[in-house]
Amino acid sequence: MVNIFKFSSPATFYPLAGKIARVSTWIAVLLLAIGLYMSFFVAPTDYKQGEGYRIIFIHVPSAWMSMFIYLVMAFWAGVGLVFNTRLSSMMAQALAPTGAIMTFIALWTGAFWGKPMWGAWWVWDARLTSELILFFLYIGFIALQGAIDDNRRADRAGAVLLLVGVVNIPIIYFSVKWWNTLHQGASVSIKNGSSMSTIMLQTMLLMTFAFWAYSIAVSMYRVRSIILEREKDARWVSELPEIRR
Amino acid sequence: MKGSLSEFFAMGGYALYVWGSFGVTALLMIIEPIMVHQRRKAVISRISRLVRLKSEQKS
């Protein structure tokens, strides 16, 4: 069995993060290229929404990512809180800006889709409001981390905020079921499968994997900077080729 | 294929909404990696200066 604890040390994780970032960058570029091509040239025009529905190919992947990244962040923050591992808190910190951007994209594309289809950029619907709260949770986490000088205290405070905010994720996900929302219900679900045409679903899933690879790439690249900042007094950092130059 | 390019950009009347969505998304996904890259460059130059300073003090 691979010893996962070996990679819980910043010194061993730093080069690994670099490798993961490089590989995911290529995967993201490739999948985005194919995904965008399919979004515009392969997927057929929708019989109801015409070409306007094509927003789905970024709206749904970014919305999924916004929730998924939050869960991963909360997981790492929780691990950091319980086991006092430095690296897991750094991971949570590295994911935050990407999660916030994904949430913003979901809200933005939602507004640009809502306007032509519903006639409004924004409505205070349960789905939209809970997603907006998610955006504020990300911003709040980033602000809180930035406001506390002591890294370890900032990690703990951030972790508590993230773990409390986790209740918002099921609220977002099930909001379309629990309340009578303007936002439509899930087109893709584990229980009922998909109500979309196969090619549209394939395109959307491809774009989801592309967003996934993108998020991994940027957050791994970002965590390397965070590791260097926090471990700057460590001997292994001063011996890195990029530091010695 | 007459006017197919302008037809493509018109998006069946949804041009503002489709390009407004894809455009801003593309912009953010270009800006974020640039910012991450700049942060890395800044961190590396700061820490290498710090390390050099420390080694000079020792010798």
Interface residues (C-beta under 8 A of the other chain):
Chain A: F40 T45 G50 E51 G52 R54 I55 I58 H59 S62 P97 T98 I101 F104 I105 W108 T109 F112 W113 K115 P116 Y214 A217 V218 Y221 R222 R224 S225 L228 E229 K232 V237 S238 E242 I243 R244 R245
Chain B: F8 M11 G12 G13 Y14 L16 Y17 V18 G20 S21 F22 V24 T25 L28 M29 E32 P33 V36 H37 R39 R40 V43 I44 I47 S48 L50 V51 K54 S55
